[in-house]
Structure formats: C-alpha cells, structure tokens
Amino acid sequence: MSKDASWHSDSARTDSSHTDSSPSEPWRWDAVTLAGRLARRELSAREAAQSCLDRLDAVNPQINAVVDDPRCSALAAADQADARAATGAALPPLHGVPVTTKINVDQIGAATTNGVSAFTGLIADSDSPPIANLRKAGAVFVGRTNAPPFSLRWFTDNEPHGLTLNPWDPTRNVGGSSGGAAAAVATGVGPIAHGNDLAGSARLPASACGVYGLRPTTGRVPAFNPTGKAERSLCLQLGATQGLLARSVRDIRLGLSAMSARDPRDPWWVPAPLDMDGDRDTQRVALYTGESDYDVDPAVSAALRQAGDWLSDAGYSVEEAEPPRFVEAADLWMTLLGNEIRSPAMQAALALGDDGLRRSQDLTIQWAPALSADEMLAGLATRTTLQRAWTLFFERYPLLLVPTSWRLPFPVAHDVAGPEEAREILRAHSPCSATAMLGVPAISVPVARAPLPIGIQLVGARFRDGLCLAAAAALEERIGAIRPIDPVGLSKTLV
C-alpha cells in the first residue's frame, strides 16, 4: 500500500488533525499524556473535563455519539478529583482522565437503556464491574455512548436515541454495537471509551472509525449488570467481553490495566497477568488472507499485506498460514447465537426493541440453522474442539494477522435491506465472530484509509493480551499518532 493511503497522509484531515498539544485544548491529547499532566498538577481535572465537554458540544450534534447530558456529574467528579489532588494524596492511574461509557452497562445515576425505549427509566444504583474499576482508577465519565437495541446489531441505531453517524462518511456504517464509543474517541470526546464485544462490537466500530479497539480475553475484565433481571445467556457468558477503544495502544493498555481488577460479582473473572514472558519479543506471525473463502475487498487485502510488511520490518517473522477450521468457527458462533435469539426468553426481550432490531435479527437468523437442544450441546462441545486446535496453532504461530472485516464499512442500514445483505455482513465480519467464539484476545489496529479507515486485527492465544498489544505498538510506530478528526460533511447531511 502506498504511503498516501496510510495514516501518514493528512490531506483529508481538517484543522483538528494537526499536531497541537496546547494546554488550552486537552481534548486533543491521549490518556497517558493527560494522566501525566494531571498528576504533575500542570492541568486540573476540571480543565480536562471541560475541554472534552466543549468538544462534545461541538461534534455531537453532527454524529450523535453521546446520548445523555453528562455536564453536571462530570464537572462534579472532576472537582472531587482536584480536591483529592490538593490534599497531596496518592493519585490513581486514571486520575481526572475523561472517559466515555456505553449505555449497556450500569453506571450509578445513569440509565442503562441499552438502546431500548422501555429502559429509559432504568436508573442504576450501583456500578457494573468495568465502570466501578474505571471509577476507582480515577476516571471522570464525560458521556454515555450510543448502541443498538440490546447491543444486537452491527449498526448503531435505535428508537430512543437515534442513529450514530460515522465521522468519516455519514453514508457508511459507524459499526456496532459500540458505534457511539468509536465515533466519540475518533472525534476527541475523551481519549478512552468503554465498549464490549460479543462478535466484533468493539473491533468493527474501531475499524470503521479509524481507532484502536480491543477485545480482551474472555474472563480478563469482570462483568455484571446489577439491573439485570436474569443471568446472561450461556453464549454471552462464554463469549462476551468488556473492552476499550482509544487512539493509541498505550491508552488501551492503561485502560485495560484499570478495568481488569478483580470484582467478586463475576465468577468468570481470571486473575491473569497482563504481561507475560516473551510478550515484547518478536514472534512468528500467521497472515491469513481469506481469499480462498471470502469476498475480500482489494483495499483490505492491501492493508493486510502492508501490516505484514511493517511487522516484518520490526523483526517479526510473517508467513501466510490459515488457522484451523476458520470458516467453521465463524459459522458455528453465529449459529449458536442465532439459536439463543430464537429462544422464548430472547424473543420476549426482542419484542421490547424497535422495528429495525426485529427485522435485522429476523434476516440474520435465517442463516443460522435451527438446532435441537442436543445439537446445541454438540455445538458447544465442538467449540472446545476448535479452541484446542487454535491453541495448538498458536504454539506454532503466537500471533495471527487478519482483517477486522473482509469488507469496507457497509452502507447505513445494510443489515435490514434483505436476506442476501444480511448474509453478506455475516461473511464479511467472520474475522470477528470466529475469534469471539474462541474467547481469545484481539485488537483492531487502524492501518489505513482507502478511502475509509481499515482495521487489521492482531489475535493471540487466551490471556496473551500483552503479546497482541506489543505487536500493535510495533505497527503504531509505522502508523504514527492518531489525531482526533472533525466529522466530514455531516452538517450538510443533517440539514
């Protein structure tokens, strides 16, 4: 891929992409820079929060990424952080750093709407574990980001909050379900966004918006919603993770370290270290092109090979190799999820959603064969077989390099256009569904834009999140700094 197609080109950026670390504009900085200046008292938490809130006011009317009014609570939390700093007390790692949170997790005093009108009055009286951990680490919450109903679409649109638009191109999907999180980070509304991922919900929006998006290993970050009336379904317990989106790898690492703290409410949590021996060593990398199995956009193929070349330049040994039973893994995960959606309990829940959700799910599960109870159990057993095969694969290739999606972002509402479009999306997003089924860590890295952002994933074995982050940092050396962007052309669209 040519240099002009990479993030080194600023030709399509507006003024907000230019390097500027002026103290008057902290919204431009990454979280590590902000945390350092806040800790040294070179900046107050109120100034940091106010800067991000002002940026929110400037861009959110155009993209609809944040769906509440956080000003009073954010500034109050910032003042409390400043008061603590004034005492000389030890400061937590995210002291005063602005962070956005997603509307599908509980946060004290906020509605856990999950994109559903019936839940707009569901106010949490306690924090979910990832939010509690971010709060303990000193984060200041500057907004609740949009998601589709029940976070069950790859398109961020819902009845109570409306459509979130991609700041690069309003006609293209912003991604889902963490679409609001990705758009907020991309435009400078906080350097870190909380998100989650069941089949690409953090990684696909990150790719569509040109930022980093991490799906941690299942079990690394604790999860639980006190407002939930029932336990999560089995597939959600096995595959859903709480993740992060940011404009730098070091911000992903900082946020992950904070979110991964133990919470006794999640029995699936595992006390695994983030960094392990060999994480920072150059490793053998399998590059999977998918060209024999999928319809791959040429721009995506070019970005994938560019990432492989950059890793080779950094000392990694990159060779083309196909992970075991990749297509089967992707199809199995969507079949298992589709059959859970067919259950009476899920159908009753979907009835609370909007027409877009119901049509999207109806079209999507057409491609998931109906399974009996015994066949569901057999499918879950096959999942273990596939996990074993991939674990052995990672013994030979500690890292897998694969696109986040085989295709560029689809047009808005493509998932409700018809059954063939729904199938097209399922196949395009298989790199996210296959890896989610296995419960392994994966980070989407914004390698290129041609003309839209393109994310390439680094995937590792279970709990080798640190290995993925180290390789992502090697790519970041070639990508360069990701600057916040101004939404492109959205004001005309919304007139």
C-alpha positions as CSV (number, residue, x, y, z in Angstrom):
1,M,0.0,0.0,0.0
2,S,1.3,3.4,-0.9
3,K,2.2,5.9,1.8
4,D,-0.7,8.2,0.6
5,A,-3.2,5.5,1.6
6,S,-1.9,5.3,5.1
7,W,-2.5,7.3,8.2
8,H,0.7,9.3,7.4
9,S,-1.4,11.3,4.9
10,D,-3.1,14.3,6.4
11,S,-4.5,15.5,3.1
12,A,-8.2,14.7,4.0
13,R,-7.9,15.9,7.6
14,T,-9.3,19.2,9.0
15,D,-7.6,21.5,11.4
16,S,-8.3,19.2,14.4
17,S,-5.9,16.6,13.0
18,H,-2.8,18.9,13.1
19,T,-0.3,18.3,15.9
20,D,-1.3,20.6,18.8
21,S,-0.5,19.9,22.4
22,S,-1.6,23.3,23.6
23,P,-2.8,23.3,27.3
24,S,-5.9,25.1,26.1
25,E,-7.0,22.0,24.1
26,P,-6.6,18.9,26.2
27,W,-9.2,17.0,24.2
28,R,-6.5,16.5,21.6
29,W,-4.2,14.6,24.0
30,D,-4.2,10.9,24.7
31,A,-5.0,9.5,28.1
32,V,-1.3,8.9,29.1
33,T,-0.4,12.5,28.3
34,L,-3.4,13.7,30.2
35,A,-2.7,11.5,33.2
36,G,0.9,12.7,33.4
37,R,0.0,16.3,33.3
38,L,-2.9,15.9,35.8
39,A,-0.6,14.0,38.2
40,R,2.0,16.8,37.9
41,R,-0.7,19.4,38.6
42,E,0.0,21.1,35.2
43,L,-3.7,20.8,34.4
44,S,-6.7,20.4,36.6
45,A,-9.3,17.7,36.2
46,R,-12.0,20.3,35.7
47,E,-10.0,21.8,32.8
48,A,-9.6,18.4,31.2
49,A,-13.3,17.6,31.6
50,Q,-14.4,21.0,30.4
51,S,-12.2,20.7,27.3
52,C,-13.8,17.3,26.4
53,L,-17.3,18.6,27.2
54,D,-16.7,21.6,24.9
55,R,-15.6,19.2,22.2
56,L,-18.7,17.1,22.8
57,D,-20.8,20.2,22.3
58,A,-19.0,20.9,19.0
59,V,-19.2,17.5,17.4
60,N,-22.0,15.5,19.0
61,P,-24.9,17.4,17.2
62,Q,-23.4,16.1,14.0
63,I,-22.7,12.5,14.9
64,N,-25.0,11.6,17.8
65,A,-22.3,9.5,19.6
66,V,-23.2,10.5,23.2
67,V,-26.9,10.2,24.2
68,D,-27.1,11.9,27.6
69,D,-26.1,15.3,29.2
70,P,-23.1,14.5,31.4
71,R,-22.0,18.0,32.2
72,C,-23.1,18.4,35.8
73,S,-22.0,15.0,37.0
74,A,-18.7,15.1,35.0
75,L,-17.7,18.5,36.4
76,A,-18.6,17.5,39.9
77,A,-16.5,14.4,39.6
78,A,-13.6,16.5,38.2
79,D,-13.9,18.9,41.2
80,Q,-13.7,15.9,43.5
81,A,-10.6,14.7,41.7
82,D,-9.0,18.1,42.1
83,A,-9.9,18.3,45.7
84,R,-8.1,14.9,46.3
85,A,-5.1,16.1,44.4
86,A,-4.9,19.2,46.6
87,T,-4.5,17.1,49.7
88,G,-1.3,15.5,48.4
89,A,-2.8,12.0,48.5
90,A,-1.5,9.4,46.1
91,L,-3.4,9.6,42.8
92,P,-4.8,6.6,40.9
93,P,-3.6,5.9,37.3
94,L,-6.6,7.5,35.5
95,H,-6.9,10.4,37.9
96,G,-9.0,13.0,36.2
97,V,-8.9,11.4,32.7
98,P,-12.1,11.8,30.7
99,V,-13.7,8.5,29.7
100,T,-17.0,7.6,28.0
101,T,-19.1,4.6,28.9
102,K,-21.6,2.6,26.9
103,I,-25.3,2.6,27.6
104,N,-25.5,-1.2,28.0
105,V,-23.6,-1.3,31.4
106,D,-24.7,0.0,34.7
107,Q,-23.4,3.3,36.0
108,I,-24.6,4.9,39.2
109,G,-27.3,7.5,38.5
110,A,-27.4,6.8,34.7
111,A,-30.0,4.9,32.7
112,T,-28.9,1.6,31.3
113,T,-31.1,2.0,28.3
114,N,-29.2,-0.4,26.0
115,G,-31.0,1.3,23.2
116,V,-34.5,0.3,24.3
117,S,-37.3,2.8,24.9
118,A,-38.7,0.6,27.7
119,F,-35.5,1.0,29.7
120,T,-35.0,4.8,29.6
121,G,-36.1,4.9,33.2
122,L,-33.9,2.1,34.3
123,I,-31.5,4.1,36.5
124,A,-28.6,2.1,38.1
125,D,-28.0,2.5,41.8
126,S,-24.6,0.8,41.6
127,D,-21.8,0.4,39.0
128,S,-21.1,-2.6,36.9
129,P,-17.6,-4.0,37.4
130,P,-15.9,-2.3,34.5
131,I,-17.4,1.0,35.4
132,A,-16.5,0.5,39.1
133,N,-12.9,-0.3,38.2
134,L,-12.6,2.8,35.9
135,R,-14.1,4.9,38.7
136,K,-11.6,3.5,41.3
137,A,-8.8,4.3,38.8
138,G,-9.8,7.9,38.8
139,A,-11.7,8.3,35.5
140,V,-14.1,11.1,35.0
141,F,-17.1,10.0,33.0
142,V,-18.0,12.6,30.3
143,G,-20.7,10.8,28.4
144,R,-22.8,7.6,27.8
145,T,-22.3,6.4,24.2
146,N,-24.9,5.0,21.9
147,A,-25.6,1.4,21.0
148,P,-28.3,-0.5,19.1
149,P,-31.2,-2.1,20.9
150,F,-29.9,-4.8,23.3
151,S,-26.5,-4.3,21.5
152,L,-27.6,-6.9,19.0
153,R,-27.0,-5.1,15.7
154,W,-23.7,-4.2,13.9
155,F,-25.4,-0.8,13.1
156,T,-25.8,1.8,15.9
157,D,-29.4,3.0,15.6
158,N,-32.3,2.7,18.0
159,E,-35.7,4.2,18.8
160,P,-34.9,6.2,21.9
161,H,-31.6,7.7,20.8
162,G,-31.5,7.6,17.0
163,L,-28.7,6.9,14.6
164,T,-25.0,7.4,15.3
165,L,-23.1,8.6,12.1
166,N,-19.6,7.7,11.0
167,P,-17.5,10.8,11.3
168,W,-15.6,9.8,8.2
169,D,-18.6,9.3,5.9
170,P,-22.2,9.6,7.1
171,T,-23.5,7.2,4.5
172,R,-21.4,4.4,5.8
173,N,-21.8,2.3,8.9
174,V,-20.2,3.6,12.1
175,G,-20.2,0.0,13.4
176,G,-21.9,-1.7,16.2
177,S,-22.6,-2.2,18.9
178,S,-20.0,0.2,20.3
179,G,-20.6,2.7,17.5
180,G,-21.1,5.6,19.8
181,A,-17.9,4.8,21.6
182,A,-15.9,4.7,18.4
183,A,-17.3,7.9,17.0
184,A,-16.6,9.7,20.3
185,V,-13.0,8.6,20.5
186,A,-12.4,9.4,16.8
187,T,-13.6,12.9,17.2
188,G,-11.9,13.8,20.5
189,V,-14.8,13.3,23.0
190,G,-12.5,11.6,25.6
191,P,-9.3,9.7,24.8
192,I,-10.7,6.3,26.1
193,A,-14.1,4.8,25.5
194,H,-15.5,1.7,27.3
195,G,-17.0,-0.8,24.9
196,N,-17.8,-4.5,24.8
197,D,-17.5,-7.3,22.3
198,L,-19.6,-10.4,21.6
199,A,-19.0,-10.8,17.8
200,G,-17.0,-7.7,16.9
201,S,-18.8,-5.0,18.8
202,A,-15.7,-3.2,19.9
203,R,-13.4,-4.0,16.9
204,L,-15.7,-3.3,14.0
205,P,-16.6,0.2,15.1
206,A,-13.0,0.9,15.9
207,S,-12.1,-0.2,12.3
208,A,-14.9,1.9,10.8
209,C,-13.8,5.0,12.7
210,G,-10.0,4.7,12.4
211,V,-9.1,4.0,16.1
212,Y,-7.8,1.1,18.1
213,G,-10.4,-1.4,19.6
214,L,-9.5,-4.2,22.0
215,R,-11.5,-7.4,22.7
216,P,-9.7,-8.8,25.8
217,T,-9.6,-12.5,26.6
218,T,-12.9,-13.7,27.9
219,G,-12.6,-13.6,31.7
220,R,-9.9,-10.9,32.0
221,V,-12.3,-8.0,32.7
222,P,-15.1,-8.7,35.2
223,A,-18.7,-8.0,34.1
224,F,-22.1,-8.0,35.7
225,N,-25.1,-5.7,35.5
226,P,-26.9,-5.3,38.8
227,T,-30.0,-4.0,36.9
228,G,-30.3,-7.3,35.0
229,K,-33.3,-9.4,35.9
230,A,-31.7,-12.7,34.9
231,E,-28.3,-14.1,34.3
232,R,-26.8,-13.6,30.8
233,S,-27.4,-16.5,28.3
234,L,-24.7,-19.2,28.0
235,C,-23.2,-17.8,24.8
236,L,-22.9,-14.4,26.3
237,Q,-21.2,-15.8,29.4
238,L,-18.7,-17.7,27.1
239,G,-18.1,-15.1,24.6
240,A,-18.9,-11.5,25.7
241,T,-16.1,-9.3,26.9
242,Q,-15.7,-5.8,28.2
243,G,-13.2,-3.9,26.1
244,L,-11.8,-0.5,25.1
245,L,-11.4,1.9,22.2
246,A,-8.7,4.6,22.1
247,R,-6.5,6.5,19.7
248,S,-3.2,4.9,21.0
249,V,-2.0,1.5,22.1
250,R,-0.7,2.8,25.3
251,D,-4.1,4.2,26.2
252,I,-5.6,0.8,25.5
253,R,-3.1,-0.7,27.9
254,L,-3.7,1.9,30.6
255,G,-7.5,1.4,30.4
256,L,-7.2,-2.4,30.3
257,S,-5.0,-2.4,33.4
258,A,-7.6,-0.4,35.3
259,M,-10.7,-2.4,34.1
260,S,-9.1,-5.8,34.8
261,A,-9.2,-5.5,38.6
262,R,-11.0,-8.2,40.5
263,D,-14.7,-7.9,41.2
264,P,-16.3,-10.7,43.2
265,R,-19.6,-10.4,41.4
266,D,-18.1,-12.1,38.3
267,P,-17.2,-15.8,38.9
268,W,-15.8,-16.0,35.4
269,W,-13.0,-13.5,36.2
270,V,-9.5,-14.8,36.0
271,P,-6.5,-13.2,37.8
272,A,-4.2,-13.4,34.8
273,P,-1.2,-11.1,34.4
274,L,-1.4,-8.7,31.5
275,D,2.3,-9.0,30.7
276,M,4.0,-12.4,30.3
277,D,7.5,-13.6,29.4
278,G,8.2,-13.1,25.7
279,D,5.4,-10.6,25.0
280,R,7.8,-7.9,23.8
281,D,9.9,-10.4,21.8
282,T,9.4,-10.5,18.0
283,Q,7.3,-13.6,17.2
284,R,6.2,-15.8,14.3
285,V,3.0,-14.3,12.8
286,A,0.5,-16.1,10.6
287,L,-1.0,-13.9,8.0
288,Y,-4.4,-15.2,6.8
289,T,-5.7,-13.6,3.6
290,G,-9.1,-15.4,3.5
291,E,-9.1,-15.0,-0.3
292,S,-10.0,-18.6,-0.9
293,D,-13.0,-18.5,1.4
294,Y,-14.4,-14.9,1.3
295,D,-15.0,-11.9,-0.9
296,V,-12.2,-9.7,0.2
297,D,-12.1,-6.0,-0.8
298,P,-8.8,-5.2,-2.6
299,A,-8.2,-2.3,-0.3
300,V,-8.5,-4.6,2.7
301,S,-6.1,-7.1,1.2
302,A,-3.6,-4.3,0.6
303,A,-3.9,-3.0,4.1
304,L,-3.4,-6.6,5.5
305,R,-0.2,-7.0,3.5
306,Q,1.0,-3.6,4.5
307,A,0.6,-4.5,8.1
308,G,2.5,-7.8,7.5
309,D,5.4,-5.8,5.8
310,W,5.6,-3.4,8.8
311,L,5.7,-6.3,11.3
312,S,8.5,-7.9,9.2
313,D,10.4,-4.6,9.2
314,A,10.0,-4.6,13.0
315,G,11.6,-8.1,13.2
316,Y,8.6,-10.4,13.3
317,S,8.6,-13.5,11.1
318,V,5.4,-13.2,9.0
319,E,4.2,-16.0,6.7
320,E,0.9,-16.8,5.1
321,A,-0.9,-19.6,7.1
322,E,-4.6,-20.5,7.6
323,P,-5.8,-21.1,11.2
324,P,-7.7,-24.3,11.7
325,R,-11.3,-24.5,10.6
326,F,-11.7,-20.8,10.4
327,V,-14.9,-20.7,8.4
328,E,-16.4,-23.4,10.7
329,A,-15.5,-21.4,13.8
330,A,-17.2,-18.2,12.5
331,D,-20.3,-20.0,11.3
332,L,-20.7,-22.0,14.5
333,W,-20.6,-18.9,16.7
334,M,-23.3,-17.2,14.7
335,T,-25.4,-20.4,14.6
336,L,-25.2,-20.7,18.4
337,L,-26.0,-17.0,18.9
338,G,-28.8,-17.3,16.4
339,N,-30.4,-20.2,18.2
340,E,-30.2,-18.4,21.5
341,I,-32.0,-15.5,19.8
342,R,-34.8,-18.0,18.8
343,S,-35.4,-18.9,22.4
344,P,-38.7,-17.7,24.0
345,A,-36.9,-15.6,26.5
346,M,-34.9,-13.7,23.9
347,Q,-38.0,-13.4,21.6
348,A,-39.8,-11.8,24.5
349,A,-37.0,-9.4,25.0
350,L,-36.7,-8.5,21.3
351,A,-40.4,-7.5,21.4
352,L,-39.3,-4.5,23.5
353,G,-36.9,-3.5,20.8
354,D,-37.7,-1.4,17.7
355,D,-38.6,-2.5,14.2
356,G,-35.0,-2.2,12.9
357,L,-33.8,-4.6,15.5
358,R,-36.5,-7.2,14.8
359,R,-36.0,-7.0,11.1
360,S,-32.3,-7.2,11.4
361,Q,-32.5,-10.3,13.7
362,D,-35.1,-12.0,11.5
363,L,-32.9,-11.6,8.4
364,T,-29.8,-12.6,10.2
365,I,-31.0,-15.8,11.9
366,Q,-32.3,-17.1,8.6
367,W,-28.7,-18.0,8.0
368,A,-28.4,-19.8,11.4
369,P,-29.7,-23.4,11.1
370,A,-32.2,-24.3,13.8
371,L,-30.7,-26.6,16.3
372,S,-32.3,-29.0,18.8
373,A,-31.2,-29.0,22.4
374,D,-28.9,-31.9,21.8
375,E,-27.4,-30.2,18.7
376,M,-26.8,-27.0,20.8
377,L,-24.9,-29.1,23.3
378,A,-22.9,-30.7,20.5
379,G,-22.1,-27.3,19.1
380,L,-20.8,-26.2,22.4
381,A,-18.7,-29.3,22.6
382,T,-17.3,-28.5,19.1
383,R,-16.3,-25.1,20.4
384,T,-13.9,-26.8,22.8
385,T,-12.5,-28.9,19.9
386,L,-11.9,-25.7,17.9
387,Q,-10.3,-24.0,20.9
388,R,-7.9,-26.9,21.3
389,A,-7.0,-26.7,17.6
390,W,-6.4,-23.0,17.7
391,T,-4.4,-23.3,20.9
392,L,-2.0,-25.7,19.1
393,F,-1.9,-23.3,16.2
394,F,-0.8,-20.5,18.5
395,E,2.0,-22.8,19.7
396,R,3.5,-22.5,16.2
397,Y,2.3,-19.0,15.4
398,P,1.9,-17.0,18.6
399,L,0.1,-14.2,16.6
400,L,-2.5,-14.2,13.8
401,L,-2.8,-11.2,11.5
402,V,-6.2,-11.0,9.8
403,P,-8.5,-8.1,8.8
404,T,-11.2,-6.9,11.2
405,S,-13.6,-7.2,8.3
406,W,-13.1,-8.5,4.8
407,R,-15.0,-5.5,3.5
408,L,-15.1,-1.8,3.9
409,P,-17.9,-0.4,6.1
410,F,-21.3,-1.1,4.6
411,P,-23.9,1.5,3.8
412,V,-26.1,2.6,6.7
413,A,-29.0,0.1,7.4
414,H,-27.5,-2.6,5.1
415,D,-28.5,-5.2,7.6
416,V,-32.2,-4.5,7.1
417,A,-32.1,-4.3,3.4
418,G,-32.7,-8.0,2.7
419,P,-31.5,-11.6,3.4
420,E,-28.7,-11.5,1.0
421,E,-27.3,-8.3,2.5
422,A,-27.6,-9.9,6.0
423,R,-25.6,-12.9,4.8
424,E,-23.0,-10.6,3.2
425,I,-22.5,-8.9,6.5
426,L,-22.1,-12.2,8.4
427,R,-19.4,-13.4,6.0
428,A,-17.6,-10.0,5.9
429,H,-17.4,-9.9,9.7
430,S,-16.3,-13.5,10.2
431,P,-12.8,-12.5,11.4
432,C,-14.6,-11.1,14.5
433,S,-17.1,-13.8,15.0
434,A,-14.5,-16.6,14.7
435,T,-12.2,-15.1,17.3
436,A,-15.1,-14.2,19.6
437,M,-16.2,-17.8,19.6
438,L,-12.8,-18.9,20.8
439,G,-12.6,-16.3,23.6
440,V,-9.2,-15.1,22.5
441,P,-7.8,-11.5,22.7
442,A,-7.8,-9.4,19.5
443,I,-7.0,-5.8,18.8
444,S,-8.1,-3.9,15.7
445,V,-5.3,-1.6,14.5
446,P,-6.1,1.4,12.2
447,V,-3.6,0.5,9.5
448,A,-5.0,2.5,6.6
449,R,-7.8,4.5,5.0
450,A,-8.7,3.9,1.3
451,P,-10.8,6.0,1.3
452,L,-12.4,4.8,4.6
453,P,-10.5,3.5,7.6
454,I,-9.4,-0.1,7.6
455,G,-8.6,-2.1,10.7
456,I,-6.3,-5.1,10.8
457,Q,-6.5,-7.5,13.8
458,L,-3.7,-9.0,15.9
459,V,-5.0,-12.1,17.6
460,G,-3.3,-14.2,20.2
461,A,-3.9,-17.2,22.4
462,R,-6.0,-16.9,25.5
463,F,-4.6,-14.4,28.0
464,R,-1.8,-13.3,25.7
465,D,-3.4,-9.8,25.5
466,G,0.0,-8.3,26.3
467,L,1.5,-10.0,23.2
468,C,-1.2,-8.5,21.0
469,L,-0.6,-5.1,22.5
470,A,3.2,-5.3,21.9
471,A,2.7,-6.2,18.3
472,A,0.1,-3.4,17.9
473,A,2.6,-1.0,19.3
474,A,5.1,-2.1,16.7
475,L,2.6,-1.3,14.0
476,E,1.8,2.0,15.7
477,E,5.4,3.0,15.1
478,R,4.7,3.0,11.4
479,I,1.2,4.3,11.5
480,G,2.1,7.3,13.6
481,A,-0.1,9.3,16.0
482,I,-3.9,9.1,15.5
483,R,-5.3,12.6,15.9
484,P,-9.0,13.4,16.6
485,I,-10.9,14.3,13.4
486,D,-13.7,16.7,12.7
487,P,-16.8,15.0,11.3
488,V,-16.6,15.1,7.5
489,G,-19.6,16.5,5.6
490,L,-22.1,15.7,8.4
491,S,-23.5,19.2,8.8
492,K,-24.9,19.2,5.2
493,T,-26.3,15.7,5.7
494,L,-28.3,16.7,8.8
495,V,-29.7,20.0,7.4
